[in-house]
Every structure is written in C-alpha cells, then in structure tokens.
Amino acid sequence: MALKNSLCRPPSSLLYSALKCKHFFQNPTNYNSKNDLSSVFNNPEAIDRFLKDKCRSGNISPDEAHYFFDCLIQRKPAPHMSYFTILFNALVKNNHHETVISLFKRFNSTGLLPNLILFNVVLNCVCNMGRACDGFVVLGRILRLGFSPDAVTLTSLIKCLCREGRIMKATQLFKNMNPFGSKPDVITYGTLIQGLCQTGNTNVALKLHELMVKGNGENGVMCKPSIVSYNCLIDGLCKNGLVDKAKELFLEMKGMGIGPNVVSYNSLIHGFCVMGVNGKML
C-alpha cells in the first residue's frame, strides 16, 4: 500500500535533523539508511523524544509532520491521542493550518477516534483561518460523536464570528452555551466584550461585563474580568465620550486588584484630552 511504502521514504529534512540531533535517541546509534530511521520511529522511546525535542518547540515542517503522523497511525496498540495533540499544536505554532486540517481528515480512514481536546485544536485552527462555516461543521461532528463542547470549543467560534463582523451571531452563540452544556469562562467573556467594543456596541459590552461580575443572566457564571476586557471597555467608552464611566471602570479595575497597564492609561488620557478635561484626571 502507498501508505506503508511512504514509511520507508522519510523526508530529507527529518532524516537530517534526526541524525544531527545528539539527544534525539536515548542510545545514539549511526543510522545510514531510510529504513533504519523508519524502524526507529516505530520505537515508542524515539517517538517520545521527538515529541519533547521537536514538536514542543514548534520547529516542525509539514513534511516531517506527515511522516510522523504515518508512523503514529501504524503503531500497535494505537497511540494515545495526546501524541496527535502535541503534533497538531506544534504545527499551529508555525501557522501550518492547512497541514493540520489535512492530517485531521485522514482520521476517518484510520479507525482512530479524536477526543474533544484534539477537536478543539482543529476547530481553533479553522477559526484562525477565518472559516467560521467550517468551524460549525467541526462543531456538528463533535455533537454527532456524543461529545459536549466546552468553553474552549465555543470561544473559538465566537472569536471567529467576531472577526468576521457577525457580532449578532456571536452573541446568539454565547447565549446558547447553556443548552450545549457549557459555561463561559473569563476568556469567553473577554472575547465577546472585545468583539462588541470593536463593532461600536460598547453599551452592550458594558452590560455583559456587569453580568460577568455579578453572575446574573442566563449563564449564571461569575468571573473575575481580565485586564484585556477592562481595556476594551475603557477604550470604547472614551471613544464614545463617556469618560466619567470609563474612569469609574478604571477605579473598579484597581479595586479588584487588577493593575492598569500602558493601554489603560493611554485610553483614559486620550479620552480626557478629547473632552478637554484637565486637572486631576486619575
């Protein structure tokens, strides 16, 4: 079969890096043939070393990833799904999104069942490419396989929708997290707040902030806001001329033990300057 034959044809870059790296193998040995390298990659210890030394650094090419993937799916018993997760995350670090999607499609023919963590990596990858429609296809498959999407799953989709300017759809998905059996976390809130502020819906974002702090609303989750969400709100309020409300939020942030940064100060200073306010601003 073509797949099995490909195991004997490791890419030259992988051959070179494997032979060059002194600590790639636990017991350094001279490997002079491609078949030797292929046999090494069927060694669990060698694969673990590859994961630690190459994948975790993100320094992996698409050719190396395809070869390593072939080695993994040939292993008996089947490897833990965490191997694939580390591999895919390494590719995401180098923006090899198409390679991630290509490899994930091959799962259908391997008989392996991805877990939710791996689905989330792929979903995040698709969303980073600005393909929200494909993201919902991945979500559909997650649901069909009986998984319950978590905050990471739905936050990726909300972020993608916000980037596409589909803020109403993003808000609707946020409201539907409970029926999915998921609750928003601070990143989910921050993502939607940022999207609302960037689309001129600062007042709506402010209400969402209040729900996050007080724990009211449909989701009933109380989260401590992040500096990112505070900065988005302060900036949005200042741009709308609501400097007093921005200052109030600034003081609330400090009261919660969240130290303002240069972005916080710049937004307020700019807001006060535009309004012609002087004196003790902060």
Helices and strands as residue ranges (DSSP letters): H 2-6, H 12-20, H 34-40, H 44-50, I 51-55, H 62-73, H 81-93, H 97-105, H 107-110, H 116-128, H 132-144, H 151-163, H 167-175, H 186-198, H 202-214, H 227-239, H 243-255, H 262-275
